[in-house]
Amino acid sequence: MKHRLFLIILAILTSLQIQAQRILEGVVKDKESGEVLPFAHIYCQGRLATMSNSQGEFALVAAPSDVIRITFLGHKSVSIVASELPKVVWLKASMQYLPEVVVLPAYSLIKDITRKTAKALKKWKDEKSIYFFRQSTFVDGTQRNMMEAFFDAYCALRASSFKLITGRIAEGGDVFYGADLYKLSQIRLLEKDNKRVSYIETIVPLDLHFNDNYDTSISKVEYDGQILYEIQFSPNRASRFNKIVTGTLYVDAEQLLPVKMLGKIKNLTVVHRSIEGSIDGETLPIDISFDVSFSIERKFPEVTSVIINSAYKDKHHDYRFLSLLYNTGRDKLDSPKKSYYIFDLRKQIKKRRFNQEFWNSHETLKRTDLEKMLNDLQKE
């Protein structure tokens, strides 16, 4: 009898807690310029709950007493009780360069970071997480389609070996068949074998032979109470024609593990096919920039988000693709279907019957007005 009464009370308390939760919406802006801050990280009770969209807008479900923390690189994070969350969250720029302190020569420091990262990856390589993915395709500045999916993937240093759980596609007007940018979201920063790469491979910064391909510079910065090394990787003369990852790597100065990389992948080409399923196509240069964030709370660089922005043009049109991949913090998802490895994401999403009930309960990232319109055109 006491056990049954306990279960009844527990069920009532759980029901009350669920009822107390509500949808919170807002926009993240820079305090000085007033500009929106796209893809800011929104945490709820310490877990990454969502991100702001390309217009700085966000939405999440939280109880009034939950603590919401909002972060954006180069800005001071803010923590706010959910019941007091304003419609506009202002973040103040806060990146202070510290006086140069020579702890190790640049060559030794980057090698130590590479070894420490490789060691962490070896230990945690089997860790997995559930990722949400959204890709938008623009032709001549107009959004033409949107693709969303949930993936099961490895999460240490590089989101990889994606398995599709479920997905959906929204298309409007003349459909343009865009590339699967989830493949680019698997961007690699560490040369796993520490061997000199051949000219056909993509050169990456965390490599014991990095000085063969990069000119580097190192600064020490304080960001939101954390001391970071800011390392610039620029291609040297020997590698300027190779496929190469360039940019700025931010590394925790205490743990010597990556927390952020902003950069580009240079000297890549894309085969443009105007007709879906066509074998022939035109090879064109493509510009690719990326933003990868890591969490090191678990003592290894866990991928929390990957933003890819790519663009190219042919004789008739300008094409742009924007994708966002972010770690939901879950290791399981209550999907009615089994996950499987991906070969062609768009085709495999279309093979699966669209489950409106599932998506109603798993809306993850706030949509822009145009994305809402596209979603109304959802095709099964």
C-alpha positions as CSV (number, residue, x, y, z in Angstrom):
1,M,0.0,0.0,0.0
2,K,2.8,2.4,0.9
3,H,4.6,1.6,-2.3
4,R,1.5,2.3,-4.4
5,L,1.0,5.6,-2.5
6,F,4.6,6.6,-3.2
7,L,4.2,5.9,-6.9
8,I,1.0,8.0,-7.0
9,I,2.7,10.9,-5.3
10,L,5.8,10.6,-7.6
11,A,3.5,10.6,-10.7
12,I,1.7,13.7,-9.4
13,L,5.0,15.5,-8.8
14,T,6.3,14.6,-12.2
15,S,3.1,15.8,-13.8
16,L,3.3,19.1,-12.0
17,Q,7.0,19.5,-13.0
18,I,6.1,18.9,-16.7
19,Q,3.2,21.3,-16.5
20,A,5.5,23.9,-15.0
21,Q,7.8,23.8,-18.0
22,R,7.2,26.3,-20.7
23,I,8.6,27.4,-24.0
24,L,11.1,30.3,-23.7
25,E,11.9,32.4,-26.8
26,G,14.5,35.2,-27.3
27,V,17.2,36.6,-29.4
28,V,20.9,37.0,-28.7
29,K,22.6,40.3,-29.6
30,D,25.9,42.0,-29.2
31,K,25.6,44.7,-26.5
32,E,27.8,47.3,-28.3
33,S,26.8,46.9,-32.0
34,G,23.3,45.7,-31.5
35,E,23.9,43.0,-34.1
36,V,22.5,39.5,-33.7
37,L,24.8,36.7,-32.6
38,P,24.0,33.6,-34.7
39,F,24.7,30.1,-33.4
40,A,25.2,31.0,-29.8
41,H,25.2,28.1,-27.4
42,I,22.1,27.9,-25.1
43,Y,22.6,25.7,-22.0
44,C,19.8,24.6,-19.6
45,Q,20.9,23.2,-16.2
46,G,24.4,22.6,-17.6
47,R,23.3,20.8,-20.7
48,L,23.4,22.2,-24.3
49,A,19.7,22.6,-24.9
50,T,19.8,24.4,-28.3
51,M,21.6,27.1,-30.3
52,S,20.4,30.4,-31.7
53,N,19.6,30.3,-35.4
54,S,21.1,32.3,-38.2
55,Q,19.1,35.3,-37.0
56,G,20.2,35.0,-33.4
57,E,16.8,33.6,-32.3
58,F,16.3,30.7,-30.0
59,A,13.6,28.7,-28.3
60,L,13.7,26.0,-25.6
61,V,11.6,24.3,-23.0
62,A,12.5,25.0,-19.3
63,A,11.0,25.1,-15.9
64,P,10.9,28.6,-14.2
65,S,13.7,27.7,-11.8
66,D,16.1,26.3,-14.4
67,V,19.3,28.2,-15.0
68,I,19.9,29.2,-18.6
69,R,23.5,30.0,-19.7
70,I,24.2,31.6,-23.0
71,T,27.7,31.7,-24.5
72,F,29.3,33.0,-27.7
73,L,33.1,33.1,-28.4
74,G,34.6,36.4,-27.7
75,H,31.8,37.5,-25.4
76,K,31.1,37.2,-21.7
77,S,28.6,34.4,-21.0
78,V,25.4,35.2,-19.0
79,S,23.5,32.9,-16.6
80,I,19.8,33.8,-16.1
81,V,17.0,32.0,-14.2
82,A,14.4,30.9,-16.7
83,S,11.6,32.9,-15.1
84,E,13.6,36.1,-15.6
85,L,14.9,35.4,-19.2
86,P,14.4,38.6,-21.3
87,K,13.3,38.7,-24.9
88,V,16.7,40.1,-25.9
89,V,19.8,38.7,-24.3
90,W,22.7,41.1,-24.6
91,L,26.3,39.7,-24.5
92,K,29.3,42.0,-24.0
93,A,32.5,41.5,-25.9
94,S,35.2,40.0,-23.6
95,M,38.4,38.7,-25.1
96,Q,41.5,40.0,-23.5
97,Y,44.9,39.4,-24.9
98,L,47.5,38.8,-22.1
99,P,51.1,39.9,-22.1
100,E,53.2,37.3,-23.9
101,V,54.5,34.7,-21.5
102,V,57.0,32.3,-23.1
103,V,56.2,28.9,-21.5
104,L,57.3,26.7,-24.3
105,P,58.6,27.4,-27.8
106,A,55.8,27.3,-30.4
107,Y,57.1,24.2,-31.9
108,S,57.1,22.3,-28.6
109,L,53.8,23.6,-27.5
110,I,51.9,22.6,-30.7
111,K,53.5,19.1,-30.5
112,D,52.4,18.8,-26.9
113,I,48.9,19.8,-27.8
114,T,48.9,17.3,-30.7
115,R,50.1,14.4,-28.4
116,K,47.6,15.3,-25.6
117,T,44.7,15.5,-28.1
118,A,45.7,12.2,-29.7
119,K,46.0,10.5,-26.3
120,A,42.5,11.7,-25.3
121,L,41.1,10.6,-28.6
122,K,42.5,7.1,-28.2
123,K,41.0,6.8,-24.7
124,W,37.5,8.2,-25.6
125,K,37.2,7.2,-29.3
126,D,34.2,5.0,-28.7
127,E,32.1,7.7,-27.1
128,K,28.9,8.5,-29.0
129,S,26.1,11.1,-28.9
130,I,23.0,12.1,-30.7
131,Y,23.4,15.1,-33.1
132,F,20.8,17.3,-34.7
133,F,21.6,18.5,-38.2
134,R,20.0,21.3,-40.4
135,Q,21.2,22.2,-43.9
136,S,19.8,25.1,-46.0
137,T,20.4,25.6,-49.7
138,F,20.3,29.1,-51.2
139,V,20.3,29.9,-55.0
140,D,21.0,33.6,-55.9
141,G,20.3,34.5,-52.3
142,T,16.9,32.8,-52.0
143,Q,16.5,29.7,-49.8
144,R,15.3,26.8,-51.9
145,N,15.3,23.9,-49.5
146,M,16.0,22.7,-46.0
147,M,17.0,19.3,-44.7
148,E,17.0,18.2,-41.1
149,A,18.1,14.9,-39.4
150,F,19.1,13.3,-36.2
151,F,22.3,11.3,-36.2
152,D,24.0,8.8,-33.9
153,A,27.7,9.5,-34.2
154,Y,31.1,9.3,-32.5
155,C,31.8,12.6,-30.7
156,A,35.5,12.7,-29.6
157,L,37.4,15.5,-31.5
158,R,35.5,14.7,-34.7
159,A,31.8,13.9,-35.3
160,S,32.1,10.8,-37.4
161,S,30.5,7.5,-38.6
162,F,27.1,9.1,-38.8
163,K,24.1,6.8,-38.6
164,L,20.7,8.3,-39.6
165,I,17.9,8.0,-37.1
166,T,15.3,10.0,-38.9
167,G,15.1,13.1,-41.1
168,R,12.9,15.3,-43.2
169,I,13.1,17.6,-46.2
170,A,11.2,20.8,-47.1
171,E,11.4,22.1,-50.6
172,G,9.9,25.1,-52.3
173,G,9.9,26.4,-55.9
174,D,12.4,25.0,-58.3
175,V,14.2,22.3,-56.3
176,F,18.0,22.5,-56.5
177,Y,19.8,19.3,-55.5
178,G,22.4,20.4,-53.0
179,A,25.3,18.4,-51.6
180,D,25.2,16.5,-48.3
181,L,27.1,18.9,-46.0
182,Y,26.9,16.4,-43.1
183,K,30.1,14.9,-44.7
184,L,31.9,18.2,-44.3
185,S,30.7,18.3,-40.7
186,Q,33.1,15.4,-40.1
187,I,36.0,17.9,-40.4
188,R,39.3,16.4,-39.2
189,L,41.9,18.5,-37.2
190,L,44.3,15.7,-36.1
191,E,46.6,13.7,-38.3
192,K,45.9,10.4,-36.7
193,D,49.0,8.5,-37.9
194,N,51.4,11.4,-37.5
195,K,52.9,10.6,-40.9
196,R,53.7,13.1,-43.6
197,V,50.6,13.3,-45.8
198,S,50.6,12.9,-49.5
199,Y,49.5,15.7,-51.9
200,I,46.1,14.1,-52.4
201,E,45.2,14.2,-48.7
202,T,43.8,17.2,-46.8
203,I,46.5,18.7,-44.6
204,V,45.4,19.4,-41.0
205,P,46.9,21.5,-38.2
206,L,47.4,19.0,-35.4
207,D,50.2,17.0,-36.8
208,L,53.7,16.4,-35.5
209,H,55.0,17.6,-38.8
210,F,52.9,20.7,-38.9
211,N,55.8,23.0,-39.6
212,D,56.2,21.3,-43.0
213,N,52.9,23.0,-44.1
214,Y,52.1,25.9,-41.8
215,D,53.4,29.2,-40.5
216,T,52.1,29.7,-37.0
217,S,51.7,32.4,-34.4
218,I,50.6,32.0,-30.8
219,S,48.9,34.5,-28.4
220,K,47.5,33.9,-24.9
221,V,44.0,35.2,-24.2
222,E,41.6,35.3,-21.3
223,Y,38.0,34.5,-22.3
224,D,35.2,34.3,-19.8
225,G,37.6,33.4,-16.9
226,Q,39.4,30.8,-19.0
227,I,43.0,31.1,-20.2
228,L,43.4,30.0,-23.8
229,Y,46.2,29.7,-26.4
230,E,45.1,31.3,-29.7
231,I,47.1,29.6,-32.5
232,Q,47.0,30.9,-36.0
233,F,47.7,28.3,-38.7
234,S,48.5,29.8,-42.2
235,P,49.7,27.7,-45.2
236,N,53.3,28.2,-46.0
237,R,54.7,28.4,-49.5
238,A,55.2,24.6,-49.6
239,S,51.5,23.8,-49.1
240,R,49.7,26.8,-50.7
241,F,48.3,24.6,-53.5
242,N,47.3,21.6,-51.4
243,K,43.9,20.9,-49.8
244,I,44.5,22.3,-46.4
245,V,42.7,23.3,-43.2
246,T,43.6,26.8,-42.1
247,G,42.5,29.2,-39.4
248,T,42.6,29.9,-35.6
249,L,42.6,27.1,-33.0
250,Y,41.8,27.9,-29.4
251,V,43.3,25.5,-26.8
252,D,42.7,25.4,-23.1
253,A,46.0,26.4,-21.6
254,E,45.7,24.0,-18.6
255,Q,44.5,20.8,-20.2
256,L,46.1,21.5,-23.7
257,L,42.9,20.4,-25.4
258,P,41.1,22.2,-28.2
259,V,37.9,24.2,-27.3
260,K,37.3,25.9,-30.7
261,M,38.5,26.2,-34.2
262,L,37.5,28.8,-36.8
263,G,38.8,28.5,-40.3
264,K,38.6,27.5,-43.9
265,I,39.3,24.4,-46.1
266,K,41.3,25.7,-49.0
267,N,41.8,24.4,-52.6
268,L,38.7,22.2,-52.7
269,T,36.5,21.7,-55.7
270,V,32.9,20.5,-56.1
271,V,31.2,18.7,-59.0
272,H,28.1,20.7,-59.8
273,R,25.2,18.6,-61.2
274,S,22.1,20.6,-62.3
275,I,20.0,17.4,-62.5
276,E,19.7,15.0,-59.6
277,G,21.2,11.6,-60.2
278,S,23.3,12.9,-63.1
279,I,26.7,11.4,-63.5
280,D,28.3,14.2,-65.5
281,G,28.9,17.6,-64.0
282,E,31.1,20.7,-64.0
283,T,34.1,20.8,-61.5
284,L,34.1,24.2,-59.8
285,P,36.1,25.8,-56.9
286,I,34.2,26.0,-53.7
287,D,34.8,28.3,-50.7
288,I,34.3,26.5,-47.3
289,S,34.5,28.1,-43.9
290,F,33.8,26.3,-40.6
291,D,33.3,26.8,-36.9
292,V,33.8,23.8,-34.6
293,S,33.2,24.0,-30.8
294,F,34.3,21.4,-28.2
295,S,33.5,20.7,-24.6
296,I,36.3,19.4,-22.4
297,E,34.2,18.9,-19.3
298,R,34.7,15.1,-19.6
299,K,38.5,15.5,-20.1
300,F,38.4,15.0,-23.9
301,P,37.4,17.4,-26.7
302,E,33.8,16.4,-27.3
303,V,32.3,18.0,-30.4
304,T,29.4,20.3,-29.4
305,S,28.7,22.0,-32.7
306,V,29.9,22.3,-36.3
307,I,28.8,25.2,-38.5
308,I,29.7,24.9,-42.2
309,N,29.2,27.8,-44.7
310,S,30.1,27.0,-48.3
311,A,29.6,28.8,-51.6
312,Y,30.4,28.4,-55.3
313,K,29.1,29.8,-58.6
314,D,28.6,28.6,-62.2
315,K,27.8,30.7,-65.3
316,H,24.2,31.2,-64.3
317,H,23.8,31.1,-60.5
318,D,25.4,31.7,-57.1
319,Y,25.0,28.8,-54.7
320,R,25.4,28.8,-50.9
321,F,24.9,26.1,-48.3
322,L,24.7,26.6,-44.6
323,S,24.7,23.7,-42.2
324,L,24.6,23.3,-38.4
325,L,25.3,20.2,-36.5
326,Y,25.0,20.2,-32.7
327,N,25.3,17.8,-29.9
328,T,22.0,17.2,-28.1
329,G,23.7,15.7,-25.1
330,R,21.8,12.5,-25.4
331,D,23.1,9.0,-26.1
332,K,19.7,7.7,-27.1
333,L,16.6,9.0,-28.9
334,D,13.1,7.6,-28.7
335,S,12.8,7.0,-32.4
336,P,10.5,4.2,-33.7
337,K,13.1,3.2,-36.3
338,K,16.5,1.8,-36.2
339,S,19.5,3.9,-37.2
340,Y,21.7,3.0,-40.1
341,Y,24.8,4.3,-41.9
342,I,24.3,7.0,-44.6
343,F,25.3,6.8,-48.3
344,D,23.1,9.5,-49.7
345,L,21.3,11.5,-47.0
346,R,18.7,13.1,-49.1
347,K,17.6,9.8,-50.8
348,Q,17.7,7.9,-47.5
349,I,15.5,10.5,-45.7
350,K,13.0,10.3,-48.6
351,K,12.9,6.5,-48.3
352,R,11.7,6.8,-44.7
353,R,8.0,7.7,-44.0
354,F,7.8,11.1,-42.5
355,N,6.7,10.9,-38.8
356,Q,4.9,14.1,-37.9
357,E,4.3,13.0,-34.3
358,F,8.0,12.4,-33.7
359,W,9.0,15.8,-35.1
360,N,6.3,17.6,-33.1
361,S,8.0,16.3,-29.9
362,H,11.5,16.9,-31.1
363,E,11.5,20.5,-32.4
364,T,15.1,21.4,-31.6
365,L,16.2,24.6,-33.3
366,K,14.0,27.7,-33.7
367,R,13.2,28.4,-37.4
368,T,13.5,31.7,-39.3
369,D,10.3,32.9,-40.9
370,L,11.4,31.6,-44.3
371,E,12.3,28.2,-42.8
372,K,8.8,28.1,-41.3
373,M,7.3,28.7,-44.7
374,L,9.4,25.9,-46.2
375,N,8.4,23.6,-43.4
376,D,4.8,24.0,-44.4
377,L,5.7,22.6,-47.8
378,Q,7.0,19.4,-46.1
379,K,7.0,16.5,-48.6
380,E,6.7,12.9,-47.3
